[in-house]
Amino acid sequence: MNPIGTFNRIGATLVGVVILLSINGSPADTREAASKPAPKKIDPASGMIVDENWQTVRAMCSSCHSPKLFTNYGGTRETWAGLIDWMQEKQGLWEFPPAIENQILTYLSANYPPGEASRRRNLPAHQRPPNPYTSDARAEYEKKLRAGQIRSPVIETRENGEK
Protein backbone atom coordinates (compact mmCIF):
# COMPACT_ATOMS: atom_id res chain seq x y z
CA MET A 1 0.00 0.00 0.00
CA ASN A 2 1.35 3.37 -1.00
CA PRO A 3 1.37 5.84 1.97
CA ILE A 4 1.44 8.85 -0.34
CA GLY A 5 -1.67 7.66 -2.21
CA THR A 6 -3.53 7.17 1.09
CA PHE A 7 -2.47 10.62 2.24
CA ASN A 8 -3.72 12.14 -1.04
CA ARG A 9 -7.12 10.38 -0.73
CA ILE A 10 -7.57 11.62 2.87
CA GLY A 11 -6.54 15.11 1.86
CA ALA A 12 -8.93 15.12 -1.09
CA THR A 13 -11.76 13.89 1.15
CA LEU A 14 -11.10 16.63 3.72
CA VAL A 15 -10.98 19.28 1.02
CA GLY A 16 -14.31 18.00 -0.33
CA VAL A 17 -15.92 18.14 3.12
CA VAL A 18 -14.66 21.68 3.67
CA ILE A 19 -16.02 22.78 0.29
CA LEU A 20 -19.42 21.18 0.95
CA LEU A 21 -19.70 22.77 4.39
CA SER A 22 -18.74 26.16 3.05
CA ILE A 23 -21.46 25.90 0.40
CA ASN A 24 -24.22 24.30 2.45
CA GLY A 25 -23.30 25.52 5.93
CA SER A 26 -22.41 23.43 8.91
CA PRO A 27 -24.91 21.16 10.66
CA ALA A 28 -24.92 23.71 13.51
CA ASP A 29 -25.94 26.44 11.04
CA THR A 30 -28.74 24.24 9.76
CA ARG A 31 -30.02 23.54 13.29
CA GLU A 32 -29.79 27.23 14.16
CA ALA A 33 -31.74 28.25 11.06
CA ALA A 34 -34.40 25.63 11.79
CA SER A 35 -34.81 26.89 15.37
CA LYS A 36 -35.38 30.52 14.30
CA PRO A 37 -39.04 31.38 13.86
CA ALA A 38 -40.18 32.20 10.37
CA PRO A 39 -40.59 35.93 9.70
CA LYS A 40 -44.08 37.10 10.55
CA LYS A 41 -46.32 38.22 7.72
CA ILE A 42 -47.28 41.89 7.92
CA ASP A 43 -50.51 43.28 6.51
CA PRO A 44 -49.38 46.06 4.14
CA ALA A 45 -52.47 48.21 4.72
CA SER A 46 -52.39 48.29 8.52
CA GLY A 47 -48.82 47.28 9.38
CA MET A 48 -50.20 44.64 11.74
CA ILE A 49 -48.81 41.14 12.12
CA VAL A 50 -51.13 38.70 10.35
CA ASP A 51 -52.01 36.10 12.96
CA GLU A 52 -55.07 34.57 14.55
CA ASN A 53 -57.57 37.32 15.57
CA TRP A 54 -55.70 40.11 13.77
CA GLN A 55 -58.82 41.11 11.84
CA THR A 56 -60.82 41.39 15.06
CA VAL A 57 -58.13 43.66 16.53
CA ARG A 58 -58.00 45.71 13.34
CA ALA A 59 -61.78 46.15 13.35
CA MET A 60 -62.07 47.00 17.06
CA CYS A 61 -58.97 49.14 17.54
CA SER A 62 -58.48 50.84 14.18
CA SER A 63 -61.95 52.31 14.26
CA CYS A 64 -60.65 54.86 16.83
CA HIS A 65 -56.92 55.16 16.19
CA SER A 66 -54.10 54.13 13.91
CA PRO A 67 -52.72 50.60 14.42
CA LYS A 68 -49.32 52.27 14.86
CA LEU A 69 -50.39 53.12 18.41
CA PHE A 70 -50.16 49.44 19.32
CA THR A 71 -47.76 48.05 16.70
CA ASN A 72 -45.06 50.39 18.06
CA TYR A 73 -45.76 49.38 21.64
CA GLY A 74 -45.22 46.22 23.66
CA GLY A 75 -46.83 44.85 26.76
CA THR A 76 -48.00 41.88 28.73
CA ARG A 77 -51.59 40.72 28.69
CA GLU A 78 -52.11 42.74 31.90
CA THR A 79 -50.59 45.85 30.29
CA TRP A 80 -52.92 45.58 27.30
CA ALA A 81 -55.94 44.93 29.58
CA GLY A 82 -55.04 48.02 31.60
CA LEU A 83 -54.86 50.13 28.43
CA ILE A 84 -58.27 48.87 27.33
CA ASP A 85 -59.69 49.69 30.79
CA TRP A 86 -58.17 53.18 30.61
CA MET A 87 -59.63 53.78 27.14
CA GLN A 88 -63.05 52.62 28.38
CA GLU A 89 -62.90 54.84 31.48
CA LYS A 90 -61.29 57.96 30.02
CA GLN A 91 -61.72 57.85 26.25
CA GLY A 92 -65.28 56.55 25.80
CA LEU A 93 -64.36 53.14 24.40
CA TRP A 94 -67.32 50.76 24.45
CA GLU A 95 -67.37 47.56 26.52
CA PHE A 96 -66.26 44.51 24.57
CA PRO A 97 -67.99 41.16 24.92
CA PRO A 98 -65.64 38.92 26.97
CA ALA A 99 -64.86 36.67 23.97
CA ILE A 100 -63.84 39.68 21.83
CA GLU A 101 -61.72 41.19 24.61
CA ASN A 102 -60.00 37.82 25.08
CA GLN A 103 -59.20 37.66 21.34
CA ILE A 104 -57.77 41.19 21.43
CA LEU A 105 -55.65 40.52 24.52
CA THR A 106 -54.40 37.18 23.16
CA TYR A 107 -53.39 38.74 19.83
CA LEU A 108 -51.68 41.79 21.34
CA SER A 109 -49.77 39.92 24.05
CA ALA A 110 -48.60 37.26 21.57
CA ASN A 111 -47.55 39.61 18.78
CA TYR A 112 -46.53 42.79 20.64
CA PRO A 113 -44.95 41.56 23.91
CA PRO A 114 -42.66 43.60 26.17
CA GLY A 115 -39.23 44.16 24.70
CA GLU A 116 -40.48 43.97 21.12
CA ALA A 117 -41.54 47.61 21.10
CA SER A 118 -39.96 50.15 18.83
CA ARG A 119 -41.43 53.17 20.54
CA ARG A 120 -38.87 55.30 22.29
CA ARG A 121 -39.32 56.94 25.68
CA ASN A 122 -40.59 60.51 25.81
CA LEU A 123 -37.91 63.17 25.69
CA PRO A 124 -37.23 65.09 28.89
CA ALA A 125 -38.67 68.62 28.89
CA HIS A 126 -35.27 70.26 28.36
CA GLN A 127 -34.73 68.28 25.12
CA ARG A 128 -38.12 68.97 23.52
CA PRO A 129 -38.49 71.68 20.89
CA PRO A 130 -40.56 74.70 21.84
CA ASN A 131 -44.31 74.23 21.50
CA PRO A 132 -45.66 76.86 19.08
CA TYR A 133 -49.12 76.65 20.70
CA THR A 134 -48.05 77.18 24.30
CA SER A 135 -49.20 80.10 26.44
CA ASP A 136 -46.80 82.84 27.53
CA ALA A 137 -46.94 81.56 31.12
CA ARG A 138 -46.11 78.00 30.03
CA ALA A 139 -43.27 79.25 27.79
CA GLU A 140 -41.79 81.20 30.72
CA TYR A 141 -42.08 78.14 33.00
CA GLU A 142 -40.35 75.87 30.45
CA LYS A 143 -37.59 78.44 29.88
CA LYS A 144 -36.88 78.62 33.62
CA LEU A 145 -37.02 74.82 33.84
CA ARG A 146 -34.45 74.45 31.05
CA ALA A 147 -32.20 77.06 32.63
CA GLY A 148 -32.32 75.24 35.96
CA GLN A 149 -33.89 78.20 37.76
CA ILE A 150 -36.79 76.02 38.97
CA ARG A 151 -37.45 72.31 39.41
CA SER A 152 -40.39 70.21 38.24
CA PRO A 153 -43.00 69.67 40.93
CA VAL A 154 -43.02 66.26 42.60
CA ILE A 155 -46.44 64.70 43.05
CA GLU A 156 -46.44 62.57 46.15
CA THR A 157 -48.49 59.39 46.15
CA ARG A 158 -49.96 57.93 49.32
CA GLU A 159 -49.75 54.24 50.20
CA ASN A 160 -53.29 53.65 48.87
CA GLY A 161 -52.31 55.13 45.48
CA GLU A 162 -54.09 58.48 45.91
CA LYS A 163 -52.31 61.69 45.01
C-alpha positions as CSV (number, residue, x, y, z in Angstrom):
1,M,0.0,0.0,0.0
2,N,1.3,3.4,-1.0
3,P,1.4,5.8,2.0
4,I,1.4,8.8,-0.3
5,G,-1.7,7.7,-2.2
6,T,-3.5,7.2,1.1
7,F,-2.5,10.6,2.2
8,N,-3.7,12.1,-1.0
9,R,-7.1,10.4,-0.7
10,I,-7.6,11.6,2.9
11,G,-6.5,15.1,1.9
12,A,-8.9,15.1,-1.1
13,T,-11.8,13.9,1.1
14,L,-11.1,16.6,3.7
15,V,-11.0,19.3,1.0
16,G,-14.3,18.0,-0.3
17,V,-15.9,18.1,3.1
18,V,-14.7,21.7,3.7
19,I,-16.0,22.8,0.3
20,L,-19.4,21.2,1.0
21,L,-19.7,22.8,4.4
22,S,-18.7,26.2,3.1
23,I,-21.5,25.9,0.4
24,N,-24.2,24.3,2.5
25,G,-23.3,25.5,5.9
26,S,-22.4,23.4,8.9
27,P,-24.9,21.2,10.7
28,A,-24.9,23.7,13.5
29,D,-25.9,26.4,11.0
30,T,-28.7,24.2,9.8
31,R,-30.0,23.5,13.3
32,E,-29.8,27.2,14.2
33,A,-31.7,28.2,11.1
34,A,-34.4,25.6,11.8
35,S,-34.8,26.9,15.4
36,K,-35.4,30.5,14.3
37,P,-39.0,31.4,13.9
38,A,-40.2,32.2,10.4
39,P,-40.6,35.9,9.7
40,K,-44.1,37.1,10.6
41,K,-46.3,38.2,7.7
42,I,-47.3,41.9,7.9
43,D,-50.5,43.3,6.5
44,P,-49.4,46.1,4.1
45,A,-52.5,48.2,4.7
46,S,-52.4,48.3,8.5
47,G,-48.8,47.3,9.4
48,M,-50.2,44.6,11.7
49,I,-48.8,41.1,12.1
50,V,-51.1,38.7,10.4
51,D,-52.0,36.1,13.0
52,E,-55.1,34.6,14.5
53,N,-57.6,37.3,15.6
54,W,-55.7,40.1,13.8
55,Q,-58.8,41.1,11.8
56,T,-60.8,41.4,15.1
57,V,-58.1,43.7,16.5
58,R,-58.0,45.7,13.3
59,A,-61.8,46.2,13.4
60,M,-62.1,47.0,17.1
61,C,-59.0,49.1,17.5
62,S,-58.5,50.8,14.2
63,S,-62.0,52.3,14.3
64,C,-60.7,54.9,16.8
65,H,-56.9,55.2,16.2
66,S,-54.1,54.1,13.9
67,P,-52.7,50.6,14.4
68,K,-49.3,52.3,14.9
69,L,-50.4,53.1,18.4
70,F,-50.2,49.4,19.3
71,T,-47.8,48.1,16.7
72,N,-45.1,50.4,18.1
73,Y,-45.8,49.4,21.6
74,G,-45.2,46.2,23.7
75,G,-46.8,44.9,26.8
76,T,-48.0,41.9,28.7
77,R,-51.6,40.7,28.7
78,E,-52.1,42.7,31.9
79,T,-50.6,45.8,30.3
80,W,-52.9,45.6,27.3
81,A,-55.9,44.9,29.6
82,G,-55.0,48.0,31.6
83,L,-54.9,50.1,28.4
84,I,-58.3,48.9,27.3
85,D,-59.7,49.7,30.8
86,W,-58.2,53.2,30.6
87,M,-59.6,53.8,27.1
88,Q,-63.0,52.6,28.4
89,E,-62.9,54.8,31.5
90,K,-61.3,58.0,30.0
91,Q,-61.7,57.8,26.2
92,G,-65.3,56.6,25.8
93,L,-64.4,53.1,24.4
94,W,-67.3,50.8,24.5
95,E,-67.4,47.6,26.5
96,F,-66.3,44.5,24.6
97,P,-68.0,41.2,24.9
98,P,-65.6,38.9,27.0
99,A,-64.9,36.7,24.0
100,I,-63.8,39.7,21.8
101,E,-61.7,41.2,24.6
102,N,-60.0,37.8,25.1
103,Q,-59.2,37.7,21.3
104,I,-57.8,41.2,21.4
105,L,-55.6,40.5,24.5
106,T,-54.4,37.2,23.2
107,Y,-53.4,38.7,19.8
108,L,-51.7,41.8,21.3
109,S,-49.8,39.9,24.1
110,A,-48.6,37.3,21.6
111,N,-47.5,39.6,18.8
112,Y,-46.5,42.8,20.6
113,P,-45.0,41.6,23.9
114,P,-42.7,43.6,26.2
115,G,-39.2,44.2,24.7
116,E,-40.5,44.0,21.1
117,A,-41.5,47.6,21.1
118,S,-40.0,50.1,18.8
119,R,-41.4,53.2,20.5
120,R,-38.9,55.3,22.3
121,R,-39.3,56.9,25.7
122,N,-40.6,60.5,25.8
123,L,-37.9,63.2,25.7
124,P,-37.2,65.1,28.9
125,A,-38.7,68.6,28.9
126,H,-35.3,70.3,28.4
127,Q,-34.7,68.3,25.1
128,R,-38.1,69.0,23.5
129,P,-38.5,71.7,20.9
130,P,-40.6,74.7,21.8
131,N,-44.3,74.2,21.5
132,P,-45.7,76.9,19.1
133,Y,-49.1,76.7,20.7
134,T,-48.1,77.2,24.3
135,S,-49.2,80.1,26.4
136,D,-46.8,82.8,27.5
137,A,-46.9,81.6,31.1
138,R,-46.1,78.0,30.0
139,A,-43.3,79.3,27.8
140,E,-41.8,81.2,30.7
141,Y,-42.1,78.1,33.0
142,E,-40.4,75.9,30.4
143,K,-37.6,78.4,29.9
144,K,-36.9,78.6,33.6
145,L,-37.0,74.8,33.8
146,R,-34.5,74.4,31.1
147,A,-32.2,77.1,32.6
148,G,-32.3,75.2,36.0
149,Q,-33.9,78.2,37.8
150,I,-36.8,76.0,39.0
151,R,-37.4,72.3,39.4
152,S,-40.4,70.2,38.2
153,P,-43.0,69.7,40.9
154,V,-43.0,66.3,42.6
155,I,-46.4,64.7,43.1
156,E,-46.4,62.6,46.2
157,T,-48.5,59.4,46.1
158,R,-50.0,57.9,49.3
159,E,-49.8,54.2,50.2
160,N,-53.3,53.6,48.9
161,G,-52.3,55.1,45.5
162,E,-54.1,58.5,45.9
163,K,-52.3,61.7,45.0
